[in-house]
Amino acid sequence: MKELYPFIFRRKSTRKYTGPVGEEELNMVSASLKELEPLLSSEVELKIVGRDDVRTGMQRPAPHYIAAFADGDEGKMNAGFMLQQMDLKLSSMGIGSCWQGIPSPGGHLKSELEFVIFLALGEAGEPVHRSRSEFRRKPLSEITDITGMDDVLEAVRLAPSAVNNQPWYLTGGDGEIHVYCRIPGPIKRRLVGRWNPIDMGIALAHLQISLQHHGYRTGFRVLEDPMELKNFRYTGTFSYMEL
């Protein structure tokens, strides 16, 4: 995963496409899906589908989509973790991509698992990369109280999220990073609450990739009795040690 690290600082959501990607590239995407690393044991199903399999409503359709299916919040988080690896992989291939939560599956696109989200992709009609100065994100001081690890945690700060909500908060240090999700108020819960587990999976993917890039061996677990943090819900803990 750590080979994806440079693209954390360059990826850009693509909303304009000139057409589908070539057959060879699509085969590479299909092969990459089979190599994605899960965070948890919960089942995730990922399918490459065409625009005819997706109800986009008023949203401009993309040439291809990766449909993610999973069950429950744990499954959604696992899907976010895995599909963000794919998002970064597509960026490394020069293929445009964009998370899309509004479109829904067509009637014949089915799974035994619950539909979670789409990742749109195609031949980009706009740049697929940007400079770090173009990211609009909260400062590190608003997402963590950990000191001395800015170089690692910057990758989490740049993670994408639904309507740029950035619900994560990280605390700890000294070998453990505890990850929390902000509890949304009533209005935000209706707008973005269902995507929070996906957003947390995306942020955790960036955290693991960054830790590995900076020379740490990592492990993830969910503590039985975590520290309580006002207005936040505990998600899980990454342990890390130098290789």
Residue, then its C-alpha position, 0 to 999 in steps of 0.5 A: m500500500k505504501e506505494l500509493y503514498p505520493f498520490i495522497f498529496r496529488r489526487k483530485s476528484t474528477r467530474k468531467y470525462t471524455g469517455p471510457v478507459g481502454e480495455e487494457e486499463l479496465n483489465m488493470v483496474s479489475a486486477s487491482l480490485k483483487e489486490l486491495e487490502p481490507l482493514l477488517s474481516s467484514e465482507v465487501e463486494l466490489k463490482i465494475v459496472g457501466r453507466d447503464d447499471v447506475r441511476t444518476g438522477m440529475q448527476r452527470p453520468a460517468p463511463h464506469y463505476i465501481a459499486a461497493f456492497a457491504d453490511g452495517d457500519e463496520g462493513k461500510m468502513n471496510a469498504g471505504f478503506m479498500l475503495q480509497q486504495m483504489d481511488l489512489k491507484l486510479s490516480s497513479m494510473g492517470i485515470g479520473s475518479c470520484w466518490q459518488g454517494i447520490p447515484s443508486p444501483g439500477g434494478h438489475l445490479k444486485s448483491e446479497l450485501e447492502f449497496v454502500i457507494f459508487l466510485a466513478l471513473g473514466e478518461a478524464g476531461e480535466p486534470v487528475h492531479r493538483s498541488r497540495s495548496e489546492f486542498r481545502r481542509k481543516p488544519l491539523s490542530e483541529i483533527t488531532d492533539i498528537t505532537g511530533m507526528d505531523d509528517v504522518l498525520e498530514a496524510v489523514r488531513l488530506a483525506p476526502s470525505a462526503v461534502n468535505n465533512q472531515p469527521w475524524y479526530l486522532t489522539g494518543g501517540d507513543g505507539e498508538i493512535h486512537v481514531y474517533c468520529r465526530i457525532p453529527g448534529p440532527i441536520k448534519r446527521r440527515l445530510v452526511g451521517r450515513w457516509n461517516p463510516i465510509d469517510m472513517g475508512i478512507a481516513l484510516a486507509h490514508l493513516q495506514i499508508s502514511l505510517q507504512h511509508h514512514g517506516y512503521r509496522t502497523g496493526f489495527r484493533v477495536l478496544e473494548d474499553p476506549m477512552e471517551l471523548k466528548n462529541f466523538r464516537y470511538t472508531g478504532t486504534f492503530s498500533y505502530m512500531e518502527l521496523 
